[in-house]
Amino acid sequence: MATLQKDPRRTDRLVARITPEDKSLLNRAAALEGSSVASFVVSHLRDAAQEVIRRHDSIQLNESESRRFVEALLAPPTKPTKRFAKALKLHQETVTEL
């Protein structure tokens, strides 16, 4: 279980309508962990949100995709196209780096 940081700046509020069964379930789970329902809900919602973001931000490749990815990384670079060379030249002439 993630620990909640004591932050006096907690001013935002989250309101949700739930069924009596869900409320009973949350009350029981919070009691089993020895926390308030609010702390229980915030802690577990944060964990769930972080997991959703982690899954969204990571790339999962199957065996075939993994093999193709590694082969592409290990392959010698291909010759740049004329269009790419022109774009690179334009970039070098117009963009200055600080």
TIRO-2110 file (N, C-alpha, C; in Angstrom, 1 decimal):
// TIRO-2110
0.8, -1.2, 0.0, N, 1, A
0.0, 0.0, 0.0, CA, 1, A
0.9, 1.2, 0.0, C, 1, A
0.6, 2.2, -0.8, N, 2, A
1.3, 3.5, -0.9, CA, 2, A
0.9, 4.3, 0.4, C, 2, A
1.9, 5.0, 0.9, N, 3, A
1.6, 5.9, 2.0, CA, 3, A
1.2, 7.2, 1.5, C, 3, A
0.3, 7.8, 2.2, N, 4, A
-0.1, 9.2, 1.8, CA, 4, A
0.8, 10.2, 2.4, C, 4, A
1.2, 11.2, 1.7, N, 5, A
2.0, 12.2, 2.2, CA, 5, A
1.1, 13.3, 2.9, C, 5, A
1.5, 13.7, 4.0, N, 6, A
0.7, 14.7, 4.8, CA, 6, A
1.0, 16.0, 4.1, C, 6, A
0.0, 16.5, 3.4, N, 7, A
0.2, 17.8, 2.7, CA, 7, A
-0.9, 18.7, 3.0, C, 7, A
-0.6, 19.8, 3.7, N, 8, A
-1.6, 20.7, 4.2, CA, 8, A
-2.3, 21.5, 3.0, C, 8, A
-1.7, 21.4, 1.8, N, 9, A
-2.3, 22.1, 0.6, CA, 9, A
-3.4, 21.2, -0.1, C, 9, A
-3.8, 20.2, 0.5, N, 10, A
-4.9, 19.4, -0.1, CA, 10, A
-6.2, 20.2, 0.0, C, 10, A
-6.5, 20.8, -1.1, N, 11, A
-7.7, 21.6, -1.2, CA, 11, A
-8.7, 21.1, -2.2, C, 11, A
-8.3, 20.3, -3.1, N, 12, A
-9.3, 19.8, -4.1, CA, 12, A
-10.1, 18.7, -3.5, C, 12, A
-11.3, 18.5, -4.1, N, 13, A
-12.2, 17.6, -3.5, CA, 13, A
-12.7, 16.7, -4.7, C, 13, A
-12.9, 15.4, -4.4, N, 14, A
-13.4, 14.4, -5.3, CA, 14, A
-14.6, 13.9, -4.8, C, 14, A
-15.7, 13.9, -5.5, N, 15, A
-17.0, 13.5, -5.1, CA, 15, A
-17.5, 12.4, -6.0, C, 15, A
-18.0, 11.3, -5.5, N, 16, A
-18.5, 10.2, -6.3, CA, 16, A
-19.7, 9.6, -5.7, C, 16, A
-20.7, 9.3, -6.5, N, 17, A
-21.9, 8.6, -6.0, CA, 17, A
-21.6, 7.1, -6.1, C, 17, A
-21.8, 6.4, -5.1, N, 18, A
-21.6, 4.9, -5.1, CA, 18, A
-22.8, 4.2, -4.5, C, 18, A
-22.8, 2.9, -4.8, N, 19, A
-23.9, 2.1, -4.3, CA, 19, A
-23.7, 1.8, -2.8, C, 19, A
-24.7, 1.5, -2.1, N, 20, A
-24.5, 1.1, -0.7, CA, 20, A
-23.6, -0.1, -0.5, C, 20, A
-23.6, -1.0, -1.5, N, 21, A
-22.8, -2.2, -1.5, CA, 21, A
-21.3, -1.8, -1.6, C, 21, A
-21.0, -0.8, -2.5, N, 22, A
-19.7, -0.3, -2.7, CA, 22, A
-19.2, 0.4, -1.5, C, 22, A
-20.1, 1.2, -0.9, N, 23, A
-19.7, 1.9, 0.4, CA, 23, A
-19.4, 0.9, 1.5, C, 23, A
-20.1, -0.1, 1.6, N, 24, A
-19.9, -1.1, 2.6, CA, 24, A
-18.5, -1.8, 2.4, C, 24, A
-18.3, -2.1, 1.1, N, 25, A
-17.0, -2.8, 0.7, CA, 25, A
-15.8, -1.9, 1.1, C, 25, A
-15.9, -0.6, 0.7, N, 26, A
-14.9, 0.4, 1.0, CA, 26, A
-14.7, 0.5, 2.5, C, 26, A
-15.8, 0.6, 3.2, N, 27, A
-15.6, 0.7, 4.7, CA, 27, A
-14.9, -0.5, 5.3, C, 27, A
-15.3, -1.6, 4.8, N, 28, A
-14.6, -2.9, 5.4, CA, 28, A
-13.2, -2.9, 5.0, C, 28, A
-12.8, -2.6, 3.8, N, 29, A
-11.4, -2.7, 3.3, CA, 29, A
-10.6, -1.6, 4.1, C, 29, A
-11.1, -0.4, 4.2, N, 30, A
-10.4, 0.6, 5.0, CA, 30, A
-10.2, 0.2, 6.4, C, 30, A
-11.2, -0.4, 7.0, N, 31, A
-11.1, -0.9, 8.4, CA, 31, A
-10.0, -1.9, 8.5, C, 31, A
-9.9, -2.8, 7.6, N, 32, A
-8.9, -3.9, 7.6, CA, 32, A
-7.5, -3.4, 7.5, C, 32, A
-7.4, -2.2, 6.8, N, 33, A
-6.1, -1.6, 6.7, CA, 33, A
-5.8, -0.6, 7.8, C, 33, A
-6.8, -0.4, 8.6, N, 34, A
-6.6, 0.6, 9.7, CA, 34, A
-6.6, 2.0, 9.2, C, 34, A
-7.3, 2.3, 8.2, N, 35, A
-7.3, 3.7, 7.7, CA, 35, A
-8.7, 4.2, 7.5, C, 35, A
-8.8, 5.5, 7.3, N, 36, A
-10.1, 6.1, 7.0, CA, 36, A
-10.5, 5.7, 5.5, C, 36, A
-11.8, 5.8, 5.3, N, 37, A
-12.2, 5.5, 3.9, CA, 37, A
-11.6, 6.5, 2.9, C, 37, A
-11.5, 7.7, 3.3, N, 38, A
-10.9, 8.7, 2.4, CA, 38, A
-9.5, 8.4, 2.1, C, 38, A
-8.7, 8.1, 3.1, N, 39, A
-7.3, 7.8, 2.9, CA, 39, A
-7.1, 6.5, 2.1, C, 39, A
-8.0, 5.5, 2.4, N, 40, A
-7.9, 4.3, 1.6, CA, 40, A
-8.2, 4.5, 0.2, C, 40, A
-9.3, 5.3, -0.1, N, 41, A
-9.7, 5.5, -1.5, CA, 41, A
-8.6, 6.3, -2.2, C, 41, A
-8.1, 7.4, -1.6, N, 42, A
-7.1, 8.2, -2.3, CA, 42, A
-5.8, 7.3, -2.6, C, 42, A
-5.4, 6.6, -1.6, N, 43, A
-4.2, 5.8, -1.8, CA, 43, A
-4.4, 4.8, -2.9, C, 43, A
-5.5, 4.0, -2.9, N, 44, A
-5.7, 3.0, -3.9, CA, 44, A
-6.0, 3.6, -5.3, C, 44, A
-6.7, 4.7, -5.3, N, 45, A
-6.9, 5.4, -6.6, CA, 45, A
-5.6, 5.9, -7.2, C, 45, A
-4.7, 6.4, -6.4, N, 46, A
-3.4, 6.9, -6.8, CA, 46, A
-2.6, 5.7, -7.4, C, 46, A
-2.6, 4.5, -6.7, N, 47, A
-1.9, 3.3, -7.2, CA, 47, A
-2.5, 2.9, -8.5, C, 47, A
-3.8, 2.9, -8.6, N, 48, A
-4.5, 2.4, -9.9, CA, 48, A
-4.1, 3.4, -11.0, C, 48, A
-4.2, 4.7, -10.7, N, 49, A
-3.9, 5.7, -11.7, CA, 49, A
-2.4, 5.6, -12.2, C, 49, A
-1.5, 5.4, -11.3, N, 50, A
-0.1, 5.2, -11.7, CA, 50, A
0.1, 3.9, -12.6, C, 50, A
-0.6, 2.9, -12.2, N, 51, A
-0.5, 1.6, -13.0, CA, 51, A
-1.1, 1.9, -14.4, C, 51, A
-2.2, 2.6, -14.6, N, 52, A
-2.8, 2.8, -15.9, CA, 52, A
-1.8, 3.7, -16.7, C, 52, A
-1.2, 4.7, -16.1, N, 53, A
-0.2, 5.5, -16.8, CA, 53, A
1.0, 4.7, -17.2, C, 53, A
1.5, 3.8, -16.3, N, 54, A
2.6, 3.0, -16.6, CA, 54, A
2.4, 2.1, -17.8, C, 54, A
1.2, 1.5, -17.8, N, 55, A
0.8, 0.6, -18.9, CA, 55, A
0.7, 1.4, -20.2, C, 55, A
0.2, 2.6, -20.1, N, 56, A
0.0, 3.4, -21.3, CA, 56, A
1.3, 3.9, -21.9, C, 56, A
2.3, 4.2, -21.0, N, 57, A
3.5, 4.7, -21.4, CA, 57, A
4.6, 3.7, -21.8, C, 57, A
4.3, 2.4, -21.6, N, 58, A
5.3, 1.4, -21.9, CA, 58, A
4.9, 0.7, -23.2, C, 58, A
5.9, 0.2, -23.9, N, 59, A
5.6, -0.5, -25.1, CA, 59, A
5.8, -2.0, -24.9, C, 59, A
4.8, -2.8, -25.3, N, 60, A
4.8, -4.2, -25.1, CA, 60, A
4.9, -4.8, -26.5, C, 60, A
6.0, -5.6, -26.7, N, 61, A
6.2, -6.2, -28.0, CA, 61, A
6.1, -7.7, -27.9, C, 61, A
5.5, -8.4, -28.9, N, 62, A
5.5, -9.8, -28.8, CA, 62, A
6.9, -10.3, -29.4, C, 62, A
7.1, -11.6, -29.5, N, 63, A
8.4, -12.2, -29.9, CA, 63, A
8.8, -11.7, -31.3, C, 63, A
7.9, -11.7, -32.2, N, 64, A
8.2, -11.3, -33.6, CA, 64, A
8.5, -9.8, -33.6, C, 64, A
7.7, -9.0, -33.0, N, 65, A
8.0, -7.6, -32.9, CA, 65, A
9.3, -7.3, -32.3, C, 65, A
9.6, -8.0, -31.2, N, 66, A
10.9, -7.8, -30.5, CA, 66, A
12.1, -8.1, -31.4, C, 66, A
12.0, -9.2, -32.2, N, 67, A
13.0, -9.6, -33.1, CA, 67, A
13.2, -8.5, -34.2, C, 67, A
12.1, -8.1, -34.8, N, 68, A
12.2, -7.0, -35.8, CA, 68, A
12.8, -5.8, -35.3, C, 68, A
12.5, -5.4, -34.0, N, 69, A
13.0, -4.2, -33.4, CA, 69, A
14.5, -4.3, -33.2, C, 69, A
15.0, -5.4, -32.7, N, 70, A
16.4, -5.6, -32.5, CA, 70, A
17.1, -5.7, -33.8, C, 70, A
16.6, -6.3, -34.8, N, 71, A
17.2, -6.4, -36.1, CA, 71, A
17.4, -5.0, -36.7, C, 71, A
16.3, -4.1, -36.5, N, 72, A
16.4, -2.8, -37.0, CA, 72, A
17.5, -2.0, -36.3, C, 72, A
17.6, -2.2, -35.0, N, 73, A
18.7, -1.5, -34.2, CA, 73, A
20.1, -1.9, -34.7, C, 73, A
20.2, -3.2, -35.0, N, 74, A
21.6, -3.7, -35.3, CA, 74, A
21.9, -3.6, -36.8, C, 74, A
20.9, -3.3, -37.6, N, 75, A
21.2, -3.2, -39.1, CA, 75, A
22.0, -1.9, -39.3, C, 75, A
22.9, -2.0, -40.4, N, 76, A
23.6, -0.8, -40.7, CA, 76, A
22.7, 0.3, -41.2, C, 76, A
23.0, 1.6, -41.0, N, 77, A
22.1, 2.6, -41.4, CA, 77, A
21.9, 2.7, -42.9, C, 77, A
20.7, 3.0, -43.3, N, 78, A
20.5, 3.2, -44.8, CA, 78, A
21.0, 4.5, -45.2, C, 78, A
21.2, 4.6, -46.5, N, 79, A
21.6, 5.9, -47.1, CA, 79, A
20.4, 6.9, -47.0, C, 79, A
20.7, 8.1, -46.5, N, 80, A
19.6, 9.1, -46.5, CA, 80, A
19.0, 9.4, -47.9, C, 80, A
17.7, 9.7, -47.9, N, 81, A
17.1, 10.0, -49.2, CA, 81, A
17.4, 11.5, -49.5, C, 81, A
17.2, 11.8, -50.8, N, 82, A
17.4, 13.2, -51.2, CA, 82, A
16.5, 14.2, -50.4, C, 82, A
15.3, 13.7, -50.2, N, 83, A
14.4, 14.6, -49.4, CA, 83, A
14.9, 14.8, -48.0, C, 83, A
15.4, 13.8, -47.3, N, 84, A
16.0, 13.9, -46.0, CA, 84, A
17.2, 14.8, -46.0, C, 84, A
18.1, 14.7, -47.0, N, 85, A
19.3, 15.5, -47.1, CA, 85, A
18.9, 17.0, -47.2, C, 85, A
17.9, 17.2, -48.1, N, 86, A
17.4, 18.6, -48.3, CA, 86, A
16.9, 19.2, -47.0, C, 86, A
16.1, 18.4, -46.3, N, 87, A
15.5, 18.8, -45.0, CA, 87, A
16.6, 19.1, -44.0, C, 87, A
17.6, 18.3, -43.9, N, 88, A
18.7, 18.4, -43.0, CA, 88, A
19.4, 19.7, -43.3, C, 88, A
19.7, 20.0, -44.6, N, 89, A
20.4, 21.2, -45.0, CA, 89, A
19.6, 22.4, -44.6, C, 89, A
18.3, 22.4, -44.8, N, 90, A
17.5, 23.5, -44.5, CA, 90, A
17.5, 23.7, -43.0, C, 90, A
17.4, 22.7, -42.2, N, 91, A
17.4, 22.8, -40.8, CA, 91, A
18.7, 23.4, -40.3, C, 91, A
19.9, 23.0, -40.8, N, 92, A
21.2, 23.5, -40.4, CA, 92, A
21.3, 25.0, -40.8, C, 92, A
20.7, 25.4, -41.9, N, 93, A
20.8, 26.8, -42.3, CA, 93, A
19.8, 27.7, -41.6, C, 93, A
18.8, 27.2, -41.0, N, 94, A
17.7, 28.1, -40.4, CA, 94, A
17.6, 27.9, -38.9, C, 94, A
18.1, 26.9, -38.3, N, 95, A
17.9, 26.7, -36.9, CA, 95, A
19.2, 26.9, -36.2, C, 95, A
19.2, 27.8, -35.2, N, 96, A
20.4, 28.0, -34.4, CA, 96, A
20.2, 27.4, -33.0, C, 96, A
21.1, 26.7, -32.5, N, 97, A
21.0, 26.1, -31.1, CA, 97, A
21.7, 27.1, -30.1, C, 97, A
21.1, 27.2, -29.0, N, 98, A
21.6, 28.0, -27.9, CA, 98, A
22.7, 27.3, -27.1, C, 98, A
END
